[in-house]
Amino acid sequence: MHIEEFDELTAERAAEVVGVWAAVPAWVDAVVAGRPYGSRAALTERAAALAATWRAPDLDAALAHHPRIGERPRGSGAEADASRSEQSAMAGAEQDVTEAIAAANAAYEDRFGRVFLIRAAGRSPHEMLEQARRRLANDDATEAAEALDQLAQIAELRLASSIEEDA
């Protein structure tokens, strides 16, 4: 959709759109309340500035229904569709890599108490596995910051794929 269309959506519909980018309720509300933006650049800038304020509780909120890397997202909504697209590289992963990612997911959840989050778009299954293993060595604060950065990258990519460049 064009930015003009986004700016004119009802608050409820705009919140549905923004919630797909990142399911952080206060962030969704703030992005929606900032309308009209008039340009995708202004929207992106505001969304990024607000994302820079995210903390661990925001991460936990966003991950409440987030699929694990390598698992098929459930449901038929826009968020599930976005996850399927982003994780498309996993469809061709070798069995040993798929199993190793599942083990890394379990170890990560045991260690940090949440789903491993990574910007899957543009990454191979091997890269995601390497990152999961590397991040298992992080302390809690470092890992929360890294996961929040990944969430912000995902939100920015989803925003860019759903709001067209200015005419």
Secondary structure as GFF3:
##gff-version 3
##sequence-region A 1 167
A	DSSP	alpha_helix	3	8	.	.	.	ID=ss1
A	DSSP	alpha_helix	11	21	.	.	.	ID=ss2
A	DSSP	alpha_helix	25	33	.	.	.	ID=ss3
A	DSSP	alpha_helix	40	51	.	.	.	ID=ss4
A	DSSP	alpha_helix	56	63	.	.	.	ID=ss5
A	DSSP	alpha_helix	78	86	.	.	.	ID=ss6
A	DSSP	three_ten_helix	88	92	.	.	.	ID=ss7
A	DSSP	alpha_helix	95	112	.	.	.	ID=ss8
A	DSSP	alpha_helix	125	135	.	.	.	ID=ss9
A	DSSP	alpha_helix	140	162	.	.	.	ID=ss10
###
